[in-house]
Amino acid sequence: MAPSAIDDPKQPRPDGKAYPPANIFPVKETRFEKYIEPQADGYKKAFEQHKGDAAIVIDNGSSAVRAGWSFESAPRFSIPPIMSKYRDRKLGKTFSFAGFDCYADTTARGHIRGAFEAGTGIVSNWDVMEHVLDYVFLKLGLNESSDGSVDVPIVMTEAVANLPYSRKSMTEIIFECYGAPSLAYGIDSLFSYRQNKGNTGLVVSSSYTSTHIIPVYNAKAMLGQAIRLNWGGYHGAEYLLKLIRLKYPAFNAKLNVSQAEHMIRDHFYVSKNYDEEIKHYLDWTGLEDRDVVIQYPYTEEVVVQKTEEELARIAERKKESGRRLQQQAAKMRLEKLMKKEQDLEYYKNLQAKLVDETKKEIRRQLDSHEIKDENQLDKIIKELEKSIKKARTKDVGGDPEEDQEQPNFDLLDIPDDQLDEAQIKQKRQQRLMKSNHEARARAKAEKEAEKARVAEEERLDKERRENDLDNWLEEKRQARLQTLQKIKERDRLKADLGNRKSLASQIRMKSIANLASDNPTKKRRRGGDDDDFGANDDDWGVYRQIAVGDNSEDEQEEEDLATNLRNLEQELLQYDPDFDYEQTQEAQSDWSKSLLHAFARGPRPFDPASQAQLNQIHLNVERIRVPEIVFRPSIAGVDQAGIIEIAGDMLNQRLSGMPDRDALLKDIFLTGGNTMFQNFDERVREGLRALLPADSELKVRRAQDPLLDAWKGAAGWAGTPAWKAATITREEYREKGPEYIKEHDMGNSYA
């Protein structure tokens, strides 16, 4: 006997791994923070301390409107350009809200409307825009004016290449509705560049609705060479929502853009080497740090944990209840047995009494007991004896079939013409009893033969293992491979049935169509058009073909395959030194080997019964995929070049003939909220360096405050001679119309 053939079984499964607790972040959403009081001090300072140079500066962004005074270092407040208006029928009042106040009321939250068209920097709802401006002027303390007009100059930012109709409508509102003395427009990214002391360089502005690349030379924007990429923070949030809905199609919590914006702002970053990092992002090593869990609100089912003493008392009560039930059942069985014994004694006395009686008396006695004849009385007695014997055998243990006597089939050999009517009927019963008796005997013999066959196979298998272990192991390995191949083939056929163009589905549909057809292709039997489907045993194979396709296994065979595979792997684990748990099907199909599990559920086991885990979102590859779109718009299906390609083409092709082109390389300026990702500046630097000559002097810098520098630059510009030259007065508006604009270094060109 080979020594390895009697080794103790290997450990079938390694001990469970302990996982550190996940770092879970609650979902964030835009909410009402605090009420903004009207601030009249700025209005007083504008006339008392800064008369003639003071202006109201409004950074009119599509995600936030920032407003304040030009003589201050920061805006007074920042609000989203939204409003909400509804009428309360019970109170008979109409309520209107603007900015963050829209989130203060539950009803108002459901009536929010935005001023800008979704995904663009174009104002589409001027009622909302006017309401937001009312809110701005009110909070800045301009309600003290007697006629309600705004008697302070206004500086307002706008997007690159703003539509003339949009600028015209804004000009009309400022002069006609508010009566402002003057108005000046400027591009937000250029104001930010001015605030950061820029003179000549390349401005890369990625904001909420778009990304612009603008070359600036001697503080003058070359707007004719500016290029726009239709991607910003809003599009990134929408794209993230699509990815989450594809990742969790059955997620019950409500998803919105505000939540996605907070996820992107808090947890996303730009990859230094996207292609290399995305390949290994879902590797199990270090996935705990890369996987971010966002927890949505949920209601957990409260399970009361009982102490060991309580559990012991409950178990004892269950045992006591079981004992009482057993006693009651035994008592009922005893009562039934006594009743049967009494009935048996009564019927035996009746049978003995009828021995010496006349036929008339016998008939009278049997009729009084509702018994048809003496044969029925004899049958009743035999059944009672059999039932009593069976009940006693069950109480003391044993096989009730062992003590059964051989049935009597004496009438089967007698011809029918020698029997009366009652005997003929009894003969039919004996024929049926004989068939049942023979069927039970055959089944018992087959069962014993199967046990003997299995025992013999086990004995032979054990002998082969003990005498020739190497060949035995090879047979088991081949059997395991064949079983795995059958399982793969079964899974493939099931998958093909889900594809309507697959061969299995086409054969299935042909079978269904043939059965449903009035003139099926199968030839019918003689005798007319009567349906004889099922007359042949082969006909029933059609049902299996329709259900699961040709050559497929049914449910029982699937279970047999799985059981057979487990048995083979257990034997290999026990006797094959080269086969370990990691090679088993259970280990290969474990969640810790599933890339899909790592993608959707992170590096920890998933409990589908946990409400907390059902309401969690795992962010992993999305953390670098969404910010990458600015560099590779094709990821999101945008048919445009990325900012590196745009900037490289601008520097190497469009502006290659400039006498001082290298001065642009010395100041690549990044501004806008969508450039605040970690590694954004380093990615721009490395990307441009690969497109430029090796000796090019390249410098990339960020704005000191990418969000507020546009407002700060506009505030610093107000009061300067350039501002006075660029402003449009009320008299000029009345004379030249709302389409009139003045070109200047910080603004758009006339188009």
C-alpha positions in Angstrom: 0.0 0.0 0.0 1.4 3.4 -1.0 1.9 5.6 2.1 0.3 8.6 0.5 -2.9 6.6 -0.1 -3.7 6.5 3.6 -2.7 10.1 4.5 -5.1 12.1 6.6 -7.3 14.5 4.5 -6.0 17.9 3.8 -7.6 21.0 5.2 -10.4 21.5 2.6 -10.8 25.2 3.2 -8.5 27.8 4.8 -9.5 29.7 7.8 -11.6 32.9 7.2 -9.7 36.1 6.8 -10.3 39.0 9.1 -10.9 42.3 7.3 -10.3 45.7 8.7 -13.4 47.9 8.9 -14.3 49.8 5.7 -13.8 53.5 5.6 -17.4 54.6 4.9 -18.4 58.1 3.9 -22.0 59.3 4.3 -23.6 60.6 1.1 -23.5 64.4 0.8 -26.1 66.6 -0.9 -26.6 70.3 -1.3 -28.6 71.6 1.7 -29.7 74.8 3.3 -26.9 76.1 5.5 -28.0 79.4 7.0 -30.1 82.4 6.3 -28.2 85.3 4.7 -29.1 88.7 6.3 -29.3 91.8 4.1 -26.1 93.7 4.5 -26.4 97.5 4.2 -22.9 98.4 5.4 -21.4 97.8 1.9 -23.9 100.1 0.3 -23.0 102.9 2.7 -19.3 102.4 2.2 -19.7 102.6 -1.5 -21.0 106.2 -1.2 -19.2 107.4 1.8 -15.6 106.0 1.3 -15.4 104.8 -2.4 -17.7 107.2 -4.2 -17.0 107.0 -8.0 -14.8 103.9 -7.8 -17.2 101.4 -6.2 -19.1 98.8 -8.2 -21.1 95.7 -7.6 -19.2 92.7 -8.9 -21.2 89.7 -10.0 -19.5 86.5 -11.1 -22.4 85.1 -13.0 -21.4 81.4 -13.2 -23.7 78.5 -14.2 -23.0 76.7 -10.9 -22.6 79.6 -8.5 -23.4 83.3 -8.6 -20.8 85.2 -6.4 -21.6 88.8 -5.6 -19.9 91.5 -3.5 -18.4 95.0 -3.6 -15.3 95.9 -5.7 -13.5 97.5 -2.7 -13.6 94.2 -0.7 -11.2 91.2 -1.0 -13.9 88.5 -1.2 -17.5 88.2 -2.3 -20.2 88.7 0.3 -21.9 85.4 -0.6 -22.1 82.7 -3.2 -25.5 81.0 -4.3 -26.6 78.6 -7.0 -28.5 80.4 -9.8 -31.8 78.7 -9.0 -35.2 79.6 -7.7 -38.3 78.0 -6.4 -41.9 79.3 -6.4 -45.1 77.7 -5.3 -48.5 78.7 -3.8 -49.8 77.4 -0.5 -53.5 77.0 -1.0 -54.2 76.6 2.7 -52.6 79.9 3.6 -53.5 81.6 0.4 -49.9 82.8 -0.1 -47.2 82.5 -2.7 -43.7 81.7 -1.5 -40.6 82.2 -3.6 -37.0 81.3 -2.8 -33.6 81.8 -4.4 -30.2 80.2 -4.0 -29.7 77.9 -1.1 -33.0 79.0 0.4 -34.6 76.7 -2.1 -33.4 73.7 0.0 -34.9 75.1 3.2 -38.4 73.9 2.5 -39.4 70.4 1.4 -42.1 71.7 -1.0 -39.8 74.3 -2.4 -37.2 71.6 -3.1 -39.6 70.0 -5.5 -40.2 73.2 -7.5 -36.5 74.2 -8.2 -35.8 75.7 -11.6 -32.4 76.8 -12.9 -31.5 79.9 -14.8 -29.0 78.3 -17.1 -29.7 75.6 -19.7 -28.5 72.3 -18.4 -24.9 71.6 -19.3 -24.3 75.1 -20.9 -23.4 78.5 -19.8 -26.3 80.1 -21.6 -29.2 81.7 -19.6 -32.4 80.1 -20.8 -34.9 81.1 -18.1 -34.8 84.9 -17.6 -37.5 84.8 -14.9 -35.2 82.8 -12.7 -32.2 85.0 -13.6 -34.2 88.1 -12.7 -35.3 86.5 -9.4 -31.7 85.7 -8.6 -30.6 89.2 -9.3 -33.3 90.5 -7.1 -32.0 88.3 -4.3 -28.4 89.5 -4.9 -29.3 93.2 -4.8 -31.5 92.7 -1.8 -28.8 90.9 0.2 -26.3 93.6 -0.7 -28.5 96.2 1.0 -29.8 98.0 -2.1 -33.4 98.0 -1.0 -32.8 101.3 0.8 -33.1 103.2 -2.5 -36.3 105.2 -2.7 -37.3 104.0 -6.2 -35.9 100.5 -5.9 -33.3 101.1 -8.5 -29.6 100.1 -8.4 -27.6 103.3 -8.5 -24.2 101.6 -8.4 -22.1 100.5 -11.4 -22.2 96.8 -12.1 -19.3 94.5 -13.3 -20.5 91.1 -14.5 -18.6 88.1 -15.8 -19.6 86.0 -18.8 -18.4 83.0 -20.7 -16.1 83.0 -23.7 -18.1 83.8 -26.9 -21.3 84.5 -25.1 -24.3 84.6 -27.4 -25.2 88.2 -28.5 -28.9 87.5 -27.6 -28.0 86.4 -24.1 -25.8 89.5 -23.5 -28.6 91.7 -25.0 -31.2 90.3 -22.7 -28.9 90.7 -19.6 -28.2 94.4 -20.7 -31.9 95.1 -21.0 -32.6 93.7 -17.5 -29.8 95.7 -15.9 -30.7 99.0 -17.4 -34.5 98.7 -17.8 -35.4 96.7 -14.7 -32.8 97.9 -12.3 -31.8 101.3 -13.8 -28.1 100.8 -13.2 -25.8 103.7 -14.2 -23.3 101.6 -16.1 -22.5 98.0 -16.9 -19.3 96.2 -17.9 -18.8 92.6 -19.1 -15.6 90.5 -18.9 -14.6 86.9 -19.3 -14.3 85.0 -16.0 -11.1 83.1 -16.9 -9.3 86.3 -18.0 -10.2 88.0 -14.8 -8.7 85.1 -12.9 -5.5 85.3 -15.0 -5.3 89.0 -14.2 -5.7 88.4 -10.5 -2.8 86.0 -10.7 -0.5 88.6 -12.3 -0.5 86.9 -15.7 0.6 88.8 -18.9 1.5 86.3 -21.6 0.6 82.7 -21.4 -1.9 79.9 -22.2 -5.1 80.0 -20.0 -6.7 76.6 -19.5 -10.1 77.2 -17.9 -12.2 74.1 -17.0 -15.4 75.1 -15.2 -18.8 73.8 -14.6 -20.1 73.6 -18.2 -17.1 73.8 -20.5 -13.4 73.9 -20.9 -11.6 76.7 -22.8 -8.0 77.2 -23.8 -7.2 80.8 -24.5 -3.8 82.2 -25.6 -3.0 85.6 -24.0 -0.3 87.9 -25.3 0.7 91.0 -23.5 -2.5 90.9 -21.4 -4.6 90.7 -24.6 -6.6 87.5 -25.2 -6.3 86.1 -28.7 -9.9 85.0 -28.8 -9.7 84.1 -32.5 -7.4 81.2 -31.5 -9.4 80.1 -28.4 -10.8 76.6 -28.5 -13.7 75.2 -26.5 -14.1 71.6 -25.2 -17.7 70.7 -24.3 -17.0 69.1 -21.0 -17.1 70.4 -17.4 -18.0 69.6 -13.9 -21.7 69.2 -14.7 -21.0 66.6 -17.5 -18.6 64.7 -15.2 -21.4 64.5 -12.5 -23.9 63.3 -15.1 -21.4 60.8 -16.5 -20.8 59.5 -12.9 -24.5 59.0 -12.4 -24.7 56.9 -15.6 -21.8 54.7 -14.4 -23.4 54.2 -11.0 -26.7 53.3 -12.5 -25.0 50.8 -14.8 -23.0 49.4 -11.9 -26.0 49.1 -9.6 -29.1 48.7 -11.7 -31.2 47.6 -8.7 -30.1 50.4 -6.4 -33.1 51.7 -4.5 -31.8 55.0 -3.2 -32.4 58.2 -5.1 -29.4 59.5 -7.1 -29.0 63.1 -8.2 -26.4 65.4 -9.7 -25.7 67.2 -6.4 -24.6 63.9 -4.8 -22.4 63.1 -7.7 -20.7 66.5 -7.5 -19.8 66.0 -3.9 -18.4 62.5 -4.6 -16.2 63.9 -7.4 -15.1 66.9 -5.3 -14.2 64.7 -2.3 -12.8 61.5 -3.6 -11.7 61.8 -7.3 -8.3 62.6 -8.7 -6.3 62.7 -11.9 -4.1 59.7 -12.5 -0.5 60.4 -13.4 -0.4 57.3 -15.7 -4.0 56.4 -16.5 -3.3 53.4 -18.8 -1.0 51.7 -16.2 -3.1 52.5 -13.2 -6.5 51.4 -14.7 -5.0 47.9 -15.4 -4.2 47.3 -11.7 -6.8 49.4 -10.0 -8.9 46.4 -9.0 -6.0 44.3 -7.8 -6.7 42.9 -4.4 -3.4 44.3 -3.0 -4.2 47.8 -1.7 -7.8 47.8 -2.9 -8.9 48.7 0.6 -7.3 52.1 0.2 -8.5 52.7 -3.4 -12.1 51.6 -2.8 -14.3 54.4 -1.4 -17.6 53.4 0.1 -20.5 55.9 0.0 -23.3 55.1 2.5 -26.9 56.1 1.6 -29.6 56.3 4.3 -31.2 53.0 5.2 -33.5 51.4 7.8 -31.9 48.4 9.5 -34.1 45.7 10.9 -33.6 45.6 14.6 -32.7 42.0 15.8 -32.9 41.6 19.5 -29.9 39.6 20.7 -30.8 37.2 23.5 -28.4 36.1 26.2 -27.1 32.6 26.6 -29.4 32.0 29.6 -32.4 33.1 27.6 -31.4 30.8 24.7 -30.8 27.9 27.1 -34.3 28.5 28.6 -35.9 28.6 25.1 -34.1 25.4 24.1 -35.2 23.7 27.3 -38.8 24.8 26.7 -38.6 23.4 23.2 -37.3 20.1 24.5 -40.0 19.9 27.1 -42.7 20.8 24.5 -41.2 18.0 22.2 -41.3 15.5 25.1 -45.0 16.4 25.8 -45.9 16.0 22.2 -44.1 12.7 22.0 -46.0 11.5 25.1 -49.3 12.7 23.7 -48.6 10.9 20.4 -47.6 7.7 22.2 -50.8 7.9 24.3 -52.9 8.4 21.2 -51.2 5.5 19.4 -51.8 3.3 22.5 -55.5 4.3 22.6 -55.9 3.5 18.9 -54.1 0.2 19.4 -56.4 -0.8 22.3 -59.4 0.2 20.1 -58.2 -2.0 17.3 -57.6 -4.9 19.6 -61.1 -4.5 21.0 -62.5 -4.4 17.5 -60.5 -7.5 16.5 -61.7 -9.4 19.6 -65.3 -8.4 18.8 -65.1 -9.4 15.1 -63.5 -12.7 16.1 -66.2 -13.5 18.6 -68.7 -12.6 15.9 -67.0 -15.0 13.4 -67.0 -17.8 16.0 -70.7 -17.2 16.8 -71.6 -17.6 13.1 -70.1 -21.1 12.7 -73.2 -23.0 14.0 -75.8 -20.5 12.8 -78.2 -20.9 9.9 -77.7 -19.0 6.7 -80.7 -16.7 7.5 -79.3 -15.9 11.0 -75.8 -15.4 9.5 -77.3 -12.9 6.9 -79.2 -11.1 9.7 -76.1 -10.8 11.9 -73.9 -9.6 9.0 -76.5 -7.0 7.9 -76.8 -5.7 11.5 -73.0 -5.0 11.4 -73.2 -3.6 7.8 -71.0 -6.4 6.5 -71.7 -7.8 3.0 -70.6 -11.4 3.5 -68.3 -13.7 5.4 -65.4 -13.0 3.0 -65.6 -9.3 3.9 -65.7 -10.2 7.6 -62.6 -12.3 7.2 -60.9 -9.5 5.3 -61.7 -7.0 8.1 -60.2 -9.4 10.7 -57.0 -9.9 8.6 -56.6 -6.1 8.1 -57.0 -5.5 11.8 -54.4 -8.2 12.7 -52.0 -6.7 10.1 -52.6 -3.1 11.4 -52.1 -4.2 15.1 -48.9 -6.1 14.2 -47.6 -3.1 12.3 -48.3 -0.7 15.1 -46.6 -3.0 17.7 -43.6 -3.4 15.4 -43.3 0.4 15.0 -43.3 0.9 18.8 -40.6 -1.7 19.5 -38.6 -1.0 16.3 -37.8 -3.1 13.2 -38.9 -3.4 9.6 -42.6 -4.0 9.3 -42.1 -5.7 6.0 -39.9 -8.5 7.4 -42.7 -10.1 9.4 -45.3 -9.9 6.7 -46.6 -13.2 5.5 -46.8 -14.3 1.9 -50.0 -13.1 0.3 -52.5 -15.7 -0.8 -53.1 -16.0 -4.5 -54.9 -19.3 -4.6 -57.8 -18.2 -6.9 -55.5 -17.1 -9.8 -55.0 -20.7 -11.0 -58.7 -21.5 -11.0 -60.6 -20.8 -14.3 -63.4 -18.2 -14.1 -66.1 -20.7 -15.0 -65.5 -22.6 -11.8 -65.9 -19.5 -9.6 -69.0 -17.7 -8.5 -69.4 -13.9 -8.8 -67.9 -13.1 -5.4 -64.8 -15.3 -6.1 -64.3 -13.7 -9.5 -64.2 -10.3 -7.9 -61.8 -11.6 -5.2 -59.7 -13.1 -8.0 -59.3 -9.6 -9.6 -58.2 -8.2 -6.3 -55.6 -11.1 -5.9 -54.3 -10.3 -9.4 -53.8 -6.7 -8.5 -52.2 -7.6 -5.1 -49.9 -10.0 -6.9 -48.7 -7.3 -9.3 -48.1 -4.9 -6.4 -46.3 -7.5 -4.4 -44.0 -8.5 -7.4 -43.3 -4.8 -8.1 -42.2 -4.2 -4.5 -40.1 -7.3 -4.6 -38.4 -6.1 -7.9 -37.8 -2.7 -6.5 -36.3 -4.1 -3.3 -34.1 -6.5 -5.4 -32.9 -3.6 -7.6 -32.2 -1.5 -4.5 -30.1 -4.3 -3.0 -28.4 -4.9 -6.3 -27.5 -1.1 -6.6 -26.1 -1.1 -3.0 -24.1 -4.2 -3.9 -22.9 -2.5 -7.1 -21.9 0.7 -5.3 -20.1 -1.3 -2.6 -18.3 -3.3 -5.2 -17.2 -0.2 -7.1 -16.0 1.4 -3.8 -14.1 -1.8 -3.0 -12.5 -1.9 -6.5 -11.7 1.8 -6.4 -10.1 1.4 -3.0 -8.0 -1.5 -4.3 -6.9 0.5 -7.3 -5.9 3.4 -5.1 -4.0 1.2 -2.7 -2.2 -0.9 -5.4 -1.7 1.8 -8.1 -2.0 5.2 -6.7 -0.5 7.1 -9.6 -2.8 5.7 -12.2 -5.8 6.1 -9.9 -4.9 9.8 -9.4 -4.6 10.3 -13.1 -8.1 8.8 -13.6 -9.5 11.1 -11.0 -7.8 14.1 -12.6 -9.2 13.2 -16.0 -12.7 12.6 -14.6 -12.5 16.0 -12.9 -11.5 17.7 -16.2 -14.4 16.0 -18.0 -16.8 17.1 -15.4 -15.6 20.7 -15.6 -16.0 20.5 -19.4 -19.6 19.3 -19.1 -20.3 22.1 -16.6 -18.8 24.7 -19.0 -20.8 23.3 -21.9 -24.0 23.4 -19.9 -23.3 27.1 -18.9 -22.5 27.9 -22.5 -25.8 26.5 -23.7 -27.7 28.4 -21.1 -26.0 31.6 -22.2 -26.7 30.9 -25.8 -30.4 30.5 -25.0 -30.4 34.1 -23.8 -29.1 35.2 -27.2 -31.8 35.1 -29.8 -29.3 34.8 -32.6 -27.5 31.8 -31.2 -28.0 28.3 -32.7 -29.6 26.9 -29.5 -32.2 29.6 -29.5 -32.9 29.2 -33.2 -33.5 25.5 -32.8 -35.7 26.1 -29.8 -37.8 28.6 -31.7 -38.1 26.2 -34.7 -39.4 23.5 -32.3 -42.0 25.9 -30.8 -43.0 27.1 -34.2 -43.4 23.6 -35.5 -45.6 22.5 -32.6 -47.7 25.6 -32.9 -48.1 25.3 -36.7 -51.3 24.1 -38.3 -49.2 22.1 -40.8 -46.1 21.0 -38.9 -43.2 19.5 -40.8 -43.4 16.3 -38.9 -45.4 13.6 -40.7 -48.6 12.6 -39.0 -49.9 9.0 -38.6 -52.7 7.7 -40.6 -56.2 8.3 -39.5 -56.8 12.0 -40.3 -55.7 15.2 -38.6 -55.9 14.0 -35.0 -53.0 15.2 -32.9 -51.0 12.1 -31.8 -48.1 14.0 -30.3 -46.7 11.9 -27.5 -47.5 8.5 -29.0 -43.8 7.9 -29.4 -41.3 8.2 -26.6 -39.1 10.4 -28.8 -41.9 13.1 -28.8 -41.3 13.9 -25.2 -37.7 14.9 -25.9 -39.1 18.0 -27.6 -40.0 19.4 -24.2 -36.5 19.1 -23.0 -35.2 20.7 -26.2 -37.6 23.6 -25.8 -36.8 24.1 -22.2 -33.0 24.0 -22.2 -31.8 23.2 -25.7 -30.3 20.1 -27.3 -27.7 18.0 -25.3 -28.4 20.0 -22.1 -28.6 18.6 -18.6 -31.8 18.9 -16.6 -31.8 20.2 -13.0 -31.2 16.7 -11.5 -28.2 16.2 -13.8 -26.8 19.6 -12.9 -26.9 18.7 -9.2 -25.3 15.3 -10.0 -22.5 17.1 -11.9 -21.8 19.5 -9.0 -21.9 16.6 -6.5 -19.6 14.5 -8.6 -17.1 17.4 -9.0 -17.1 17.9 -5.2 -16.5 14.3 -4.5 -13.6 14.1 -7.1 -12.0 17.2 -5.6 -12.3 15.9 -2.1 -10.5 12.7 -3.1 -7.8 14.6 -4.9 -7.4 16.9 -1.8 -7.0 13.8 0.4 -4.6 11.8 -1.7 -2.9 14.1 -4.3 0.0 16.0 -2.9 0.0 18.4 -5.9 -3.6 19.3 -5.6 -4.6 22.0 -3.0 -7.7 24.0 -2.1 -6.8 26.9 -4.4 -7.3 24.6 -7.4 -10.8 23.5 -6.5 -13.9 24.9 -8.2 -15.1 26.3 -4.9 -11.9 28.3 -4.5 -11.9 29.5 -8.2 -15.5 30.6 -7.9 -15.0 32.3 -4.5 -15.9 36.0 -4.3 -12.2 36.8 -3.6 -11.3 35.7 -7.1 -14.1 37.6 -8.8 -13.1 40.8 -10.6 -16.8 41.8 -10.8 -17.1 41.5 -7.0 -14.1 43.7 -6.5 -15.6 46.3 -8.9 -19.1 46.4 -7.4 -18.5 45.4 -3.7 -14.9 46.1 -3.0 -12.4 43.9 -1.2 -14.7 42.6 1.5 -17.4 39.9 1.5 -20.9 41.0 0.7 -23.9 40.2 2.9 -27.2 40.5 0.9 -29.2 40.5 4.1 -27.5 43.6 5.4 -29.5 46.8 4.6 -26.4 48.9 5.2 -24.5 47.0 2.4 -27.4 47.1 0.1 -27.4 50.9 0.3 -23.7 51.3 -0.3 -21.9 52.5 -3.5 -18.3 51.5 -4.1 -16.2 54.0 -6.1 -13.0 52.6 -7.4 -12.1 52.9 -11.1 -14.6 55.8 -11.4 -12.3 57.9 -9.2 -9.8 58.2 -12.1 -12.1 57.5 -15.0 -14.3 60.6 -14.7 -11.5 63.2 -14.3 -9.7 61.6 -17.2 -12.3 62.6 -19.7 -10.9 66.2 -19.9 -7.8 64.6 -21.3 -9.6 61.8 -23.3 -13.1 62.9 -24.2 -13.6 59.7 -26.2 -14.1 57.8 -22.9 -17.5 59.4 -22.6 -18.2 59.4 -26.3 -17.4 63.1 -26.9 -16.0 63.6 -30.4 -13.4 66.1 -29.5 -9.7 66.2 -28.7 -8.5 66.5 -25.1 -6.9 69.6 -23.6 -3.4 68.2 -24.1 -4.0 67.6 -27.8 -5.7 71.0 -28.2 -2.9 72.9 -26.4 -0.2 71.0 -28.3 -1.8 71.7 -31.6 -2.3 75.4 -30.7 1.4 75.8 -29.7 2.9 73.7 -32.4 0.7 74.5 -35.4 -1.6 77.5 -35.0 0.8 79.8 -33.1 4.0 78.3 -34.4 4.6 81.5 -36.5 4.4 83.9 -33.5 7.7 85.7 -32.9 7.5 85.1 -29.2 5.7 81.8 -29.0 8.0 80.4 -26.4 6.7 83.0 -24.0 3.3 81.2 -23.9 5.1 78.0 -22.7 6.5 79.8 -19.7 3.0 80.4 -18.2 0.4 77.6 -18.6 -2.3 78.9 -16.3 -5.0 76.6 -14.8 -8.2 78.0 -13.4 -11.8 76.8 -12.8 -13.3 74.4 -10.4 -12.7 71.4 -12.7 -8.9 71.9 -12.5 -8.8 71.4 -8.7 -8.2 67.6 -9.0 -5.1 66.3 -7.4 -2.3 65.8 -10.0 -4.1 67.9 -12.6 -1.2 70.4 -13.1 1.3 67.6 -13.1 -0.6 65.7 -15.8 -0.8 68.8 -18.0 2.9 69.4 -17.5 3.9 65.9 -18.5 1.5 65.8 -21.4 2.7 69.0 -22.9 6.3 68.1 -22.4 5.9 65.1 -24.6 4.6 67.2 -27.4 7.1 70.0 -27.2 10.8 70.1 -28.1 13.1 68.8 -25.3 14.7 72.1 -24.7 11.4 74.0 -24.3 11.0 75.9 -21.1 7.6 74.9 -19.7 5.9 76.2 -16.6 2.5 75.1 -15.4 0.8 76.8 -12.4 -2.6 76.9 -10.8 -4.7 79.8 -9.8 -4.3 80.7 -6.1 -8.1 80.2 -5.7 -9.6 78.6 -8.9 -13.1 79.3 -7.7 -12.9 82.9 -6.4 -10.1 84.4 -8.5 -12.5 85.3 -11.3 -14.5 87.5 -8.9 -11.4 88.9 -7.3 -9.9 89.8 -10.7 -13.1 91.5 -11.7 -13.2 93.4 -8.4 -9.6 94.5 -8.9 -10.3 95.6 -12.4 -13.2 97.8 -11.4 -12.2 101.3 -10.7 -9.2 101.2 -13.1 -9.0 103.4 -16.2 -9.5 100.2 -18.3 -12.7 99.6 -16.5 -14.0 103.1 -17.1 -13.1 102.8 -20.8 -14.9 99.4 -21.1 -18.1 100.3 -19.2 -21.4 101.0 -21.0 -23.3 103.8 -19.5 -27.1 104.2 -19.4 -26.9 107.0 -22.0 -24.9 104.9 -24.4 -27.4 102.1 -23.9 -30.3 104.3 -24.8 -28.4 105.8 -27.8 -26.9 102.7 -29.3 -29.2 99.9 -28.1 -28.7 96.7 -26.1 -26.5 95.0 -28.7 -23.8 97.6 -28.2 -20.6 96.3 -26.6 -17.1 97.7 -26.1 -14.2 95.6 -26.9 -11.4 95.5 -24.3 -8.7 93.2 -23.0 -10.9 91.4 -20.5 -14.0 91.0 -22.6 -15.4 89.2 -25.7 -15.0 90.6 -29.2 -17.9 91.9 -31.2 -19.6 89.2 -33.4 
